[in-house]
Amino acid sequence: MVALALYYAAVASFSASSYTTFHLNATVLTFSVTTETVSACGAGKTVTVTESLYASSTFPTAQTHTAKEGGPYDNPYNSVPLPYHWPGKPSNGEKYAPPKPTPPYPYGGSAVEYYDAPAWIPKGFHKLISSVPTWKQNGGSKWGEIDCPHLPITGLPGGPIYPSPTVKPHYPTYSANSTSSVYPTEHRNSTVISPTGTVSLTIESPTGTSTPVDKDCPAMPDTGITRTYEFHVAYQTIAPDGVTRNGLTVNGQFPGPLVEANWGDWILLKVRNDLTNEGTALHAHGLFQQATPWYDGVPAVAQCPLVPNNGSLDMLFRADRYGTSWWHSHYSAQYSGGAHGPMVIYGPRHQEYDIDIGPILLEDWFHKDYFSLVNDTMNGNFPPSNNNLINGKMQYPCPNTTLPCSPNAGISKFKFKSGKKHLLRLINSGAEATQKFSIDGHKLTVIAQDFVPIEPYTTNVVTLGIAQRSDVIVEAIGKSGDAYWMRSQLGTQRCTLNDGISPNAMAAVYYEDADTNSVPNTTSDVTAAQLAICKNDPLEQTIPLCKIPVETPATIQQIDLTFESNGTNFLWFVNGNSFRGDYNSPVLLKVKDNDFDFKPNWNVFNFGTNSSVRIHLINHGLAGGHPMHLHGHDFSILAEGFGPYNSTNSPITRPSNPSRRDVHILQNALDANTPSYMILQYNQDNPGVWPLHCHLAWHVSGGLFLNALERPGEVGAMDFDRDVAEGCGEWGKWTAAGNTLNQIDSGL
């Protein structure tokens, strides 16, 4: 906290005609006036493309980095003590950590009376005019800008033409090769999206005979197209909420560029590491990576990290799912510092809508750099979040920080058309928080969860754990000139760990002819009880359109998760072992070499050639729920609840067609004697080594991670791309050359 006297003087100078920004710390107050020309969404400057308006444009050279991880900016907030130490260090023989603490500060902090909530607009200003240029707030990213283009309803050029969802017969025929996993050796048909914004496209029609497919369970088409993206991961200072901090960007953007493709395309992701003293690796969340498990993007599992200073890896994989997802770094907690972005795979539409608004990323935000946050986590000091963002933007009551801070930094803005149906692609891309998304006065019709289309249901609030996605249709019930608040509120009780000052991300929805700088005055109907529910919607309510009955499993595995002392710190344990990866010895590459000498803390569960696996996940921890994610698969959620599980007290929910997705929230234990449980099942139809882990950044850092080894004999028979082995050779040389690897957490 800082003194408010200088802040009061600055507020008095605000006016609608001449907007002034300021940087505030304990002793220094400086003024500057900033302007900016808004350009195409997702680009650093306006670019002309023949296919996609979301191509990355020019990106800055990596800034000089000499001191701390996360960026060149000397971040004084890193040394500010937290208001509590949780869970603290084990003392007096403690085995288990205490429950999460409550937020330490009141809403708005000490300056609440000098701002208008909920968007923290300085008193007397009454306008949503951004004081921070986009290049400073979000780098080259334009997500959340009012003129951000909508996504194409019919997908990208070169894809199949799908009928309207109102048409009941089967889809038209597809190629007989639609389910092929043949790995392409040439890129004859290629869309190239380069850092300079140039785009080229050539298309060959798929060949072969074709057969009709079911409307609700369509087969993947063979498009014959590869789409190429070049991504550079770098340090950069950013100010998403007006608070300047060290960050990580991709192509100079936070959030990063959109990866988009049609279902059945191939994606060539050319990753370059411009970080100067640490590795990186990017993961395309939710794609199966069938026949390409070495491109799953998880260091210590599927690959070695990319070496600093221009290490590279070209990853070629199939767009084998359709819907909404995201990509992110899987190296330590880098994605919590900004190394992530949206991914959209266009496919059949199962419900009608008129406008595809595009991705809406929701994330808790921290004013420390990611490495400091991980260091705190591994030393008994889990960090509370400081803010909450929608598409990388929010505002902050500046006197609550010692960092340079600009009030009215800018929030995300969206345009709605009266009477039209709008598709919103919601993504929880945060580090720790459960998000509660709503739009005042509007109903949300949920049509897909993760990559799974479901029978539509309507609600006033959508719950998203970390890494979960929901596609929702919003019918525009407003009239010309109206403005509404869009909200993403952090779940209360033990759903999240935040400092209490700014837990509610705000954005503005403007109808035609509205003043797009005006402040909405709408109210939310989301109740306190709804905010306190730390779980997904009931399994009975989430019904996949493609019906897959649950079968008797070939094998069953119980996995107990505990949060307890290792004698020095509190860590997460999986059946008694806390995960710690070895960047120099990826598990998948060992399996390829027929080497099954796994260290206990790699948490490898070898399920062999079993056709299916049922896992009983039992959570004994009181530190919050776990959004559990399985790579390489969707899984069916058969049951969830509290206490000792058996099929009598918790029978399978809808065994003819159970709920299915790739992330589901395993609830917090009720108390020390009453664990929670979740029963999941999946088919072993994808040889590889597939992580199953909590997607909370701090829980993964603390060891809540395991590897499911699937059909190891077939892994050994695969023809791995040599660049993965070459990358491990480069990483081995880098570490052997005396470079100090500061791996303070699990590595993932």
PyMOL commands that set and color helices and strands:
alter all, ss='L'
color gray80, all
select helices_A, chain A and resi 5-11+76-79+109-114+134-138+293-295+334-337+370-377+398-400+528-531+539-541+587-592+600-602+697-701+712-717+722-736
alter helices_A, ss='H'
color red, helices_A
select strands_A, chain A and resi 21-24+29-32+115-116+121-122+171-175+190-193+199-201+210-213+226-238+245-250+259-262+266-273+282-284+311-318+323-329+340-346+355-365+387-390+412-416+421-428+435-439+444-449+452-459+462-464+469-475+483-490+504-511+555-565+570-574+604-606+612-619+626-630+635-642+659-661+663-666+676-683+688-694+705-710
alter strands_A, ss='S'
color yellow, strands_A
deselect
rebuild
show_as cartoon
